[in-house]
Amino acid sequence: MSTNVKIFITIFCYISGVMGVVTAVMQASTTPANSTGALIAGVIGALFLVAGVALSRRPRY
């Protein structure tokens, strides 16, 4: 994979992950709480953050 493409996808994953977590917090703080939507947004945000971390790791060789 090209270095520039990998950097672009990594940045996209980080931004999407942060926005997913922010969306989850905003949905959970409403009255009444939208717990299903908050849970789904939180899980998707966490998956994007894990993908961003996995893509930003350096190889061990």
C-alpha positions as CSV (number, residue, x, y, z in Angstrom):
1,M,0.0,0.0,0.0
2,S,1.3,3.5,-0.8
3,T,2.5,5.5,2.1
4,N,0.2,8.5,1.2
5,V,-2.9,6.3,0.9
6,K,-2.1,4.6,4.3
7,I,-1.7,8.1,6.0
8,F,-5.0,9.3,4.4
9,I,-6.9,6.2,5.6
10,T,-5.3,6.4,9.1
11,I,-6.3,10.1,9.5
12,F,-9.8,9.2,8.2
13,C,-10.1,6.4,10.8
14,Y,-9.0,8.7,13.6
15,I,-11.4,11.4,12.7
16,S,-14.3,9.0,12.2
17,G,-13.5,7.3,15.6
18,V,-13.5,10.6,17.5
19,M,-16.7,11.7,15.8
20,G,-18.3,8.3,16.7
21,V,-17.4,8.7,20.3
22,V,-18.6,12.3,20.4
23,T,-21.9,11.3,18.8
24,A,-22.3,8.5,21.4
25,V,-21.7,10.9,24.3
26,M,-24.2,13.4,22.8
27,Q,-26.9,10.8,22.3
28,A,-26.4,9.4,25.8
29,S,-26.7,12.8,27.4
30,T,-30.1,13.6,25.9
31,T,-33.3,13.4,27.9
32,P,-34.5,10.7,27.5
33,A,-31.3,9.0,26.6
34,N,-31.0,7.3,23.2
35,S,-29.1,4.4,24.6
36,T,-29.3,2.2,21.5
37,G,-28.0,4.9,19.2
38,A,-25.3,5.8,21.7
39,L,-24.2,2.2,21.9
40,I,-24.0,1.7,18.2
41,A,-22.1,5.0,17.7
42,G,-19.7,4.2,20.5
43,V,-18.9,0.7,19.1
44,I,-18.4,2.1,15.6
45,G,-16.2,4.9,16.9
46,A,-14.1,2.5,19.0
47,L,-13.6,0.2,15.9
48,F,-12.4,3.2,13.8
49,L,-10.0,4.2,16.6
50,V,-8.6,0.7,16.8
51,A,-8.2,0.6,13.0
52,G,-6.4,4.0,13.1
53,V,-4.0,2.7,15.8
54,A,-3.4,-0.5,13.9
55,L,-2.6,1.4,10.7
56,S,-0.3,3.9,12.4
57,R,1.9,1.2,14.0
58,R,5.4,0.8,12.5
59,P,6.6,-2.6,11.3
60,R,8.9,-4.5,13.7
61,Y,11.6,-5.5,11.3
